[in-house]
Amino acid sequence: MFLLKLLLRNAFRHPLRTGLTLLGLVVAIAAFGLLRTVNEAWYTGVQASSSTRLVARSAISLTFALPKSYVERIRGIDGVHTISWANWFGGIYQSERNFFPQFAVDPPSYLRLYPEYRLSEDEKAAFLRDRQGAIVGRKLANQHGWKVGDTIALRGTIYPGTWSFTLRGIWDGAEANTDENQLLFHWALLNEFIKQRFPKRGDAVGVYVLGINQPERAAEISQQVDLQFKNSLAETLTETESAFQLSFVSMSEQILVAIQAVSFIIVLIILAVMANTMTMTARERLAEYATLKALGFGPGFVSRLLLGESLLIALIGGALGMAVSFPIASGFSSVIGSILPTFQISSTTLWLQAGAALGVGLIAAAWPAWQMGRIDIVNGLRHVG
């Protein structure tokens, strides 16, 4: 207790200097945590993907559709127990700022493949009955203030016109990283529109989603699917859901690497600031440390005194930085909306923040503490004059 009291007195002997150092630590640790969370959120889709789902798309590009007639042939492949399909819609709700994913799906089979979308039986039944019906995730509903029974109007971009849907259900994610930022509606409704406006483009799907029971056979089943349509006019590329998600992440990989680099640069900058503070502290207290050695205190005690002071400041700043990370992340999440489906500070990020603060405290005081432990008593006492 005495040592802690002594460290606190020493740490706050210069309130302004210590306060500014703490402020820098708080900003640095909070910024480090926020950037790490952005990086993790980008990979949420990959982490939330299931090993029991495969995605088949056009081998040329996602922008090319696949014939609906592939359904039965894929269903007949050994290892595939369920098949569904989806089309990207790309509508605008009120303004372009309100971006969120919208998919036209085959409701019965799609919901079987995504059990992590927790929907009540009544809401599921209402959605299945209503061709104009739609369901959304809880986060998206909260963001726009939607409730069951509301009418949601989307302005089509790929498929022109105003599309009105009746909200029949709101799902809750089974896990924290389950995407709750999507809107799903009936593929049959979209297909009917396409066949009326663009007859040659009807009965086509964007992707097939395949349910398998044996994840260890994912590569084998994927190969069998692609062999079925090899040399056809619409060849397929089948991969695991996580690989499919990673293909999107890889498009922005350089940005993610830059964000990660900046997060570590911020820690290095505050390390330099902290090291400068501890060096100034050691220089000012040269005579005091020499006096302690003259009174019989060993070099180790003197070094631990300076090291403990640095750690105390770093840990206080780190704890405050971790605490303010949560409201900052919450505010950031409300601003970015549906761009990042889940934006939560993970336990890994908190441990990294704590480790960064601890590392800054240790490294910043290492050199001055070593010097003070080796200080010559006579030269130290002369420093008074």
C-alpha positions, -999 to 999 in steps of 0.1 A, spaced: 0 0 0 29 24 9 45 17 -25 13 23 -44 8 56 -25 43 66 -33 39 58 -70 6 78 -72 23 108 -56 52 106 -80 30 100 -110 9 131 -104 37 154 -91 33 173 -124 -5 172 -130 -4 189 -163 23 167 -178 7 135 -165 -28 147 -176 -16 153 -211 2 120 -212 -29 102 -200 -50 120 -226 -26 109 -253 -28 73 -240 -66 73 -239 -68 86 -275 -42 62 -287 -56 31 -270 -92 40 -281 -81 46 -317 -62 14 -317 -93 -5 -305 -116 12 -330 -93 4 -360 -89 -32 -348 -127 -35 -346 -131 -21 -381 -106 -47 -393 -125 -75 -375 -159 -63 -387 -148 -66 -423 -143 -103 -417 -175 -109 -399 -192 -125 -429 -164 -150 -431 -165 -158 -394 -203 -162 -395 -203 -185 -425 -212 -221 -421 -191 -251 -431 -223 -269 -441 -231 -244 -469 -216 -241 -504 -222 -213 -529 -223 -219 -566 -221 -189 -589 -212 -182 -626 -176 -191 -633 -173 -158 -653 -185 -133 -628 -212 -127 -601 -229 -104 -626 -237 -133 -649 -268 -153 -639 -273 -191 -639 -303 -209 -653 -330 -219 -628 -330 -253 -645 -298 -263 -627 -318 -269 -595 -327 -305 -601 -293 -315 -615 -275 -300 -585 -300 -316 -561 -292 -350 -576 -255 -348 -567 -244 -370 -538 -239 -350 -506 -263 -322 -514 -294 -324 -491 -309 -289 -497 -306 -263 -524 -318 -227 -526 -311 -197 -546 -309 -159 -544 -307 -128 -565 -292 -95 -555 -318 -67 -558 -299 -34 -551 -328 -11 -543 -327 23 -526 -347 31 -495 -355 68 -493 -319 79 -501 -286 63 -513 -273 68 -477 -296 41 -465 -277 12 -481 -284 -23 -470 -283 -57 -488 -316 -70 -503 -320 -105 -518 -348 -122 -537 -349 -157 -523 -369 -189 -523 -382 -186 -488 -389 -222 -477 -355 -236 -488 -335 -205 -479 -348 -203 -443 -340 -240 -439 -304 -233 -449 -301 -204 -425 -314 -216 -391 -294 -188 -374 -321 -164 -386 -345 -168 -356 -380 -160 -368 -412 -169 -350 -434 -195 -366 -463 -171 -371 -440 -146 -388 -425 -173 -410 -459 -185 -420 -471 -150 -428 -440 -144 -449 -444 -177 -468 -481 -169 -476 -476 -133 -488 -459 -129 -522 -454 -92 -514 -440 -100 -480 -405 -94 -467 -385 -101 -436 -356 -81 -422 -329 -85 -395 -334 -69 -361 -306 -44 -364 -320 -31 -397 -355 -28 -384 -343 -9 -353 -322 14 -375 -352 25 -396 -379 21 -369 -397 -6 -388 -423 -30 -372 -442 -59 -385 -470 -48 -408 -452 -17 -421 -448 -11 -459 -413 -7 -471 -409 10 -505 -377 5 -524 -366 23 -556 -352 -2 -580 -318 4 -597 -311 -29 -614 -349 -36 -617 -365 -2 -623 -397 10 -606 -410 14 -571 -412 -19 -552 -435 -21 -521 -431 -49 -496 -451 -56 -464 -429 -64 -435 -440 -99 -422 -412 -107 -398 -381 -96 -380 -354 -121 -373 -329 -122 -345 -294 -136 -350 -286 -168 -332 -250 -155 -326 -235 -120 -321 -219 -121 -355 -251 -131 -374 -260 -106 -400 -291 -86 -390 -288 -60 -418 -305 -78 -447 -340 -77 -463 -353 -109 -480 -383 -111 -503 -398 -137 -527 -377 -146 -557 -409 -156 -576 -421 -119 -574 -389 -107 -590 -388 -135 -616 -424 -126 -627 -413 -90 -632 -382 -100 -652 -402 -123 -674 -426 -95 -682 -400 -68 -688 -371 -88 -701 -384 -122 -712 -350 -136 -722 -336 -129 -687 -363 -148 -668 -359 -180 -648 -323 -171 -638 -306 -169 -604 -276 -150 -591 -263 -178 -568 -272 -212 -556 -268 -220 -519 -262 -257 -512 -267 -275 -479 -243 -304 -472 -241 -328 -442 -204 -336 -445 -182 -305 -444 -151 -326 -450 -165 -334 -485 -170 -298 -494 -142 -297 -520 -153 -330 -536 -190 -319 -538 -179 -285 -552 -159 -303 -579 -189 -325 -588 -212 -296 -592 -188 -277 -615 -182 -309 -636 -219 -311 -642 -219 -279 -661 -184 -279 -676 -183 -267 -712 -219 -255 -709 -230 -220 -718 -231 -212 -680 -203 -229 -662 -203 -227 -624 -178 -220 -597 -187 -237 -564 -169 -229 -532 -175 -229 -494 -195 -200 -480 -164 -187 -462 -143 -187 -494 -172 -169 -512 -172 -143 -485 -134 -140 -486 -136 -132 -523 -154 -99 -513 -129 -92 -485 -99 -97 -508 -112 -68 -530 -104 -44 -501 -74 -63 -486 -49 -35 -492 -72 -11 -473 -74 -35 -444 -36 -39 -443 -33 -1 -442 -58 2 -414 -39 -25 -394 -6 -7 -400 -21 27 -388 -33 11 -356 2 -1 -347 17 33 -358 -6 50 -333 8 28 -305 44 35 -316 37 73 -315 23 72 -279 52 50 -269 76 77 -281 55 103 -261 55 81 -230 93 74 -233 100 112 -235 78 118 -204 97 91 -183 131 104 -195 122 139 -183 109 125 -150 141 105 -144 163 136 -153 144 158 -128 147 133 -100 183 124 -104 192 138 -70 163 120 -53 173 86 -67 210 93 -57 198 101 -22 178 68 -20 209 49 -30 229 67 -4 204 57 23 209 21 14 182 14 -12 195 -9 -39 196 -2 -77 167 -26 -81 144 -6 -59 152 27 -77 146 10 -111 113 -5 -99 102 29 -86 105 45 -121 92 14 -139 62 12 -115 53 48 -121 54 43 -159 32 12 -156 7 30 -134 3 59 -158 1 35 -188 -25 12 -171 -47 41 -160 -46 55 -195 -52 21 -210 -81 14 -188 -97 47 -196 -90 42 -233 -107 8 -232 -137 22 -213 -143 50 -239 -139 25 -268 -174 12 -262 -194 45 -266 -171 54 -295 -177 21 -313 -215 24 -306 -215 59 -322 -194 48 -351 -217 18 -357 -248 41 -358 -231 63 -384 -219 36 -408 -253 18 -407 -254 -14 -427 -219 -11 -443 -205 -33 -416 -232 -58 -404 -218 -63 -369 -195 -38 -352 -187 -49 -317 -154 -47 -297 -143 -83 -292 -125 -98 -262 -94 -102 -285 -94 -65 -291 -97 -57 -254 -67 -80 -247 -47 -63 -274 -55 -29 -260 -45 -40 -225 -13 -56 -239 -5 -24 -259 -9 -2 -227 13 -26 -207 39 -28 -234 40 10 -237 45 13 -199 73 -12 -198 92 -2 -229 89 36 -222 106 33 -188 131 5 -195 160 27 -206 156 55 -179 150 29 -152 182 10 -162 201 43 -161 188 53 -127 197 19 -113 233 25 -124 235 62 -113 266 72 -94 257 86 -59 282 115 -60 273 127 -94 237 123 -86 239 145 -55 259 171 -74 229 174 -97 212 194 -68 234 223 -74 
